[in-house]
């Protein structure tokens, strides 16, 4: 019962915070109405339980917030220069980034952090394979995509170090991705003559993968490419 209450408390508080942010003010009226509406939504609609890792590193949490602010300011200046740049020709890309976490919370926080940075939009999240599909601005060629993937994985890495589970930390150390693990499970099942136990590829036949950002390399194969 205690675990269920704690897991439901996170989305409840998130709804209250979202309501107050929509009003743009932190007053007693906004707080009370937010609590009432969050309670109504929690009772009326099903909110999946949020599995918490049980660990929190304040230092890495601070590093994540500071780096997020730096990325927002830097990207804002880049977008401003693009808007003022003469003879600018739009060149954008849509690409996939396989993540290393199985945590819905880390996955959503990673997507939100990426979406907050100007010039990048999260188009879709494949929860089964933990894959983000992103749209990025000012991508000149397919050679720019690995650097963009590495930036996304760096954001995920900081979140895992701040509040990730032991399994996420192990994947971070080995560089494994959820999509890669599912592909390996499907291959083992096929070799044993059993039905596939997971989705071994991304929608559309792609099989992009990325290695751990903490090693400073990106060995993922860019089969998605950049559609400019």
N, C-alpha and C positions, 0 to 999 in steps of 0.2 A: 504494500500500500504506500509506503514511504517513497519507493522508487517511482511508482506511477504518479504520485503527486509532484515529485521533483521534475519528472520528464514532461509533465503537462504545464509546469510553471514557466518554462522557457518560452513556448509559443504564446502563453497568456500575457506575460510581460512584454513580449515583442509586439503584440497587438496594441497594448496600452501605449507603448512608446511610439508606434506608427501613428496612432490617433493623435497624439500630442504633436508629433512632427507635422502632420497634415494641417493642424490648426496653427502651427508656427508659434505656439506660446505654451509655457509651462505654468499653468495656473491650477488652483484647486478645482475649478469648474471643469477644465479639460481633463484633469486626472480622474475625477469622479465619473464623468461621462465615459471616459476611456475604459475604466474598470467595469462599468455596467455593460457597455457594448462588447468588451472582450469576454465577459461572462456569458452574455447572450450568444455570441458566436461559438464559444467553446461548448455550450450546451446543445445548440441547434445543429452545428456542423461538426463532422468528425475531424479532429486534429490529430495526426499521427504522433505517437510518442517520440520524443527526441532523446536519443541515446547519448548520454554524456560520457566523456572519457574518464572523468573523475580526477583529472589533473589540470593544473593551470600554472603556467610559468609567467609571472608578472613581467620579467625582463623581456622575454620574447614577445609578450603582448605589447609592451611599449615600443619595441623595435618595429613590430607590424604597423602600429598606428603612425609612428613617425615616418616610416617609409611610404605609407599610403598617402600622407599629406604631401610629401616630396613629389611623389608620382603625379598627384593631382595638379600641383602648381606647375611642374615641368610640362605636363601634357597641355595644360591651359595655355601656356606661353607658345607651345608649338602650334596649337590650333589657331591662336590669334595671328601668328606669323603666316600660316597657310591662308587665312582669310584675307590678309593684306598683301600677300605675295602676288605680283603681277604675272600674268600668263600661266596661272596654275591649272594643271590638267588633273582632274580627279582620277585616282588610281587606288582602288580599295581591294580587300580580299576577305573571303570567308574560309575559315579553316577550323579544324578540330584539334582539341587538346585532351588526350587521355590523362586523367588524374590518378593519383596514387592512393587516395583516401576512399574508404567505404562509408565514412560518416556523412550523413545528410547535412549535419550542421556545418561541418568544415566545407562541404561541397557548396552549400548555399552562400556561406560567408565568402568563399573564394569568388563565386560568380558576382556577388554584390560588390566586392572590392574592385573587381575588374570593370564592372559597369560604372562605378563611380568615377573612374579615370576618363576624362574626355578623350574622344576618338575611338573608343571601343564599346561594343554592344554585345551582350550575351543573347544570341538568337534562340538557343535551345540547350537543354540539359538532358542527357541520356543517363538516367539514374542507374540502370542496370549495369552499364559499362563504365560509369563515372566519367563521362566524356562531356566536355563543354564545346559548343559550337559558337564561334565568335565571328563578329564582323569588325574589321580594323580599317582605320582611315590611313590614307597616304602610304600604301604598300606598293612599292615600285615594281617588284618582281617576286618570283617564288623563293628567291634566295633570302628574302627578308623574313619569311615565315618562321624558320627555326628560332630566330632571336625573339620573335613575339611569343612563341611557345615557351621559351625559356623564361621570359618575364612572368607569364602566367604560373608556371611551375614554381617560380621563386616566391610568388605570393602565397601559393598553397603551402610551400615549405615553411614559411614563417608562421602560418596559422597552425600547422601540425606541431611545430616546435612550441607554440604557445599553449595549445590545448588539445593536441591530437592524442589518440589512443596509442597503446603499445604496439598494436598491429600496424598503425599508420607510421609510427616511428621506424618500425622494421622495414616497411616498404621504402621509406625515405632513405634508409641506410643502403638497401640493396638496389634501389632504382627501379623496382618492379611497379607495374601499373595494374589496375583492376582489369582493364581490357586484355592485357597480356596474360594475366592469370586465367581469365575465362577462356582465352584461346588455347592455353596449355591444357586446361581441363577438358575442353572439347576434343583436342588432339589425342589425349590419353583415352578418352571414352571411345573415340573412333578406332583407335588401335586395339582396344579391348572388345570391339564389336558391339558396344553399347550405344544408346541414343545420346546425342550431345547434351551435356549438362550445363551449357551456357552459350551465350551469343559470342561466337568467335570472331565476329567482324562487326564493323560499324555499318550503319545504314548506308546503302548505296555501294557496298562492296569495298569500302576503304578499310585499311588496316594500319592506320597511323599509330605509332607508339613513341614514347619519349622516355629517356633515361632520367635518373635522379639529378635534380638541379644542383644538389649539394656537391656533386663531383665536378661541376662547372662545365659539363659537356652535354650535348644533345645528340644522342645516337638514334633518335627516332627517324623512321623512314617517312618522308613527306609524300605519301601516296595521294593525299587529298589535293595537294597543290594549292596555288593561289589563283582564284578566279578574279581577274582584274577587269 
